[in-house]
Amino acid sequence: MPYIKRHLRDNLNIHIDNLVDAMKASDYTPGDVNYVITCVLKGLTSDNQCYDTINKLVGALECAKLEY
């Protein structure tokens, strides 16, 4: 994943790993995954809901889908 700097990835992975562990422990559903993704995106746009920001995040979602 060359599009994110190593030190940023390492910092985010700590939080991602905790979230994944919590979801696995609670026997997550696809709806739970949808909820988490939606909450993250809403949190990222809570102070900037302009078209450009939302458009970039939708593009990131599409790329993540294809990468997965």
ZADO-1210 file (C-alpha; in nm, 4 decimals, padded with zeros to 6 digits):
<atoms>
<atom x="00.0000" y="00.0000" z="00.0000" code="MET" pos="1"/>
<atom x="00.2300" y="00.2712" z="-00.1227" code="PRO" pos="2"/>
<atom x="-00.0387" y="00.5406" z="-00.0961" code="TYR" pos="3"/>
<atom x="00.0003" y="00.5720" z="00.2831" code="ILE" pos="4"/>
<atom x="00.3235" y="00.6490" z="00.4644" code="LYS" pos="5"/>
<atom x="00.4581" y="00.3699" z="00.6842" code="ARG" pos="6"/>
<atom x="00.4465" y="00.5695" z="01.0096" code="HIS" pos="7"/>
<atom x="00.0852" y="00.6711" z="00.9456" code="LEU" pos="8"/>
<atom x="-00.0101" y="00.3126" z="00.8638" code="ARG" pos="9"/>
<atom x="00.1530" y="00.1853" z="01.1839" code="ASP" pos="10"/>
<atom x="-00.0370" y="00.4404" z="01.3936" code="ASN" pos="11"/>
<atom x="-00.3713" y="00.3603" z="01.2308" code="LEU" pos="12"/>
<atom x="-00.3171" y="-00.0162" z="01.2511" code="ASN" pos="13"/>
<atom x="-00.3207" y="-00.0035" z="01.6312" code="ILE" pos="14"/>
<atom x="-00.6739" y="00.1378" z="01.6242" code="HIS" pos="15"/>
<atom x="-00.7878" y="-00.0783" z="01.3349" code="ILE" pos="16"/>
<atom x="-00.6665" y="-00.3929" z="01.5105" code="ASP" pos="17"/>
<atom x="-00.8603" y="-00.2952" z="01.8246" code="ASN" pos="18"/>
<atom x="-01.1753" y="-00.2346" z="01.6197" code="LEU" pos="19"/>
<atom x="-01.1381" y="-00.5654" z="01.4355" code="VAL" pos="20"/>
<atom x="-01.0847" y="-00.7513" z="01.7637" code="ASP" pos="21"/>
<atom x="-01.3952" y="-00.5888" z="01.9160" code="ALA" pos="22"/>
<atom x="-01.6042" y="-00.6744" z="01.6118" code="MET" pos="23"/>
<atom x="-01.4848" y="-01.0348" z="01.6052" code="LYS" pos="24"/>
<atom x="-01.5590" y="-01.0689" z="01.9772" code="ALA" pos="25"/>
<atom x="-01.9155" y="-00.9477" z="01.9226" code="SER" pos="26"/>
<atom x="-01.9866" y="-01.1871" z="01.6333" code="ASP" pos="27"/>
<atom x="-02.0223" y="-00.9036" z="01.3806" code="TYR" pos="28"/>
<atom x="-02.2678" y="-00.8951" z="01.0918" code="THR" pos="29"/>
<atom x="-02.2409" y="-00.7232" z="00.7524" code="PRO" pos="30"/>
<atom x="-02.4728" y="-00.4583" z="00.8955" code="GLY" pos="31"/>
<atom x="-02.2192" y="-00.3921" z="01.1715" code="ASP" pos="32"/>
<atom x="-01.9462" y="-00.3438" z="00.9103" code="VAL" pos="33"/>
<atom x="-02.1709" y="-00.1028" z="00.7197" code="ASN" pos="34"/>
<atom x="-02.2379" y="00.0895" z="01.0429" code="TYR" pos="35"/>
<atom x="-01.8676" y="00.1241" z="01.1242" code="VAL" pos="36"/>
<atom x="-01.7787" y="00.2415" z="00.7736" code="ILE" pos="37"/>
<atom x="-02.0665" y="00.4914" z="00.7729" code="THR" pos="38"/>
<atom x="-01.9708" y="00.6265" z="01.1167" code="CYS" pos="39"/>
<atom x="-01.6087" y="00.6731" z="01.0114" code="VAL" pos="40"/>
<atom x="-01.7113" y="00.8602" z="00.6962" code="LEU" pos="41"/>
<atom x="-01.9636" y="01.0760" z="00.8832" code="LYS" pos="42"/>
<atom x="-01.6982" y="01.1545" z="01.1422" code="GLY" pos="43"/>
<atom x="-01.4515" y="01.2553" z="00.8727" code="LEU" pos="44"/>
<atom x="-01.7056" y="01.4880" z="00.7118" code="THR" pos="45"/>
<atom x="-01.8768" y="01.6255" z="01.0239" code="SER" pos="46"/>
<atom x="-01.7125" y="01.9652" z="00.9799" code="ASP" pos="47"/>
<atom x="-01.6773" y="01.9639" z="00.6000" code="ASN" pos="48"/>
<atom x="-01.9688" y="01.8219" z="00.4046" code="GLN" pos="49"/>
<atom x="-01.8753" y="01.9805" z="00.0750" code="CYS" pos="50"/>
<atom x="-01.9175" y="01.7918" z="-00.2516" code="TYR" pos="51"/>
<atom x="-01.5434" y="01.7647" z="-00.3123" code="ASP" pos="52"/>
<atom x="-01.4733" y="01.5944" z="00.0205" code="THR" pos="53"/>
<atom x="-01.7643" y="01.3540" z="-00.0117" code="ILE" pos="54"/>
<atom x="-01.6702" y="01.2776" z="-00.3719" code="ASN" pos="55"/>
<atom x="-01.3119" y="01.1947" z="-00.2700" code="LYS" pos="56"/>
<atom x="-01.4325" y="00.9646" z="00.0081" code="LEU" pos="57"/>
<atom x="-01.6727" y="00.7846" z="-00.2259" code="VAL" pos="58"/>
<atom x="-01.3763" y="00.7362" z="-00.4601" code="GLY" pos="59"/>
<atom x="-01.1750" y="00.5941" z="-00.1702" code="ALA" pos="60"/>
<atom x="-01.4616" y="00.3550" z="-00.0921" code="LEU" pos="61"/>
<atom x="-01.4711" y="00.2388" z="-00.4517" code="GLU" pos="62"/>
<atom x="-01.0960" y="00.1805" z="-00.4555" code="CYS" pos="63"/>
<atom x="-01.1114" y="-00.0038" z="-00.1223" code="ALA" pos="64"/>
<atom x="-01.3880" y="-00.2252" z="-00.2614" code="LYS" pos="65"/>
<atom x="-01.1798" y="-00.3109" z="-00.5657" code="LEU" pos="66"/>
<atom x="-00.8682" y="-00.3698" z="-00.3563" code="GLU" pos="67"/>
<atom x="-01.0568" y="-00.6009" z="-00.1213" code="TYR" pos="68"/>
</atoms>
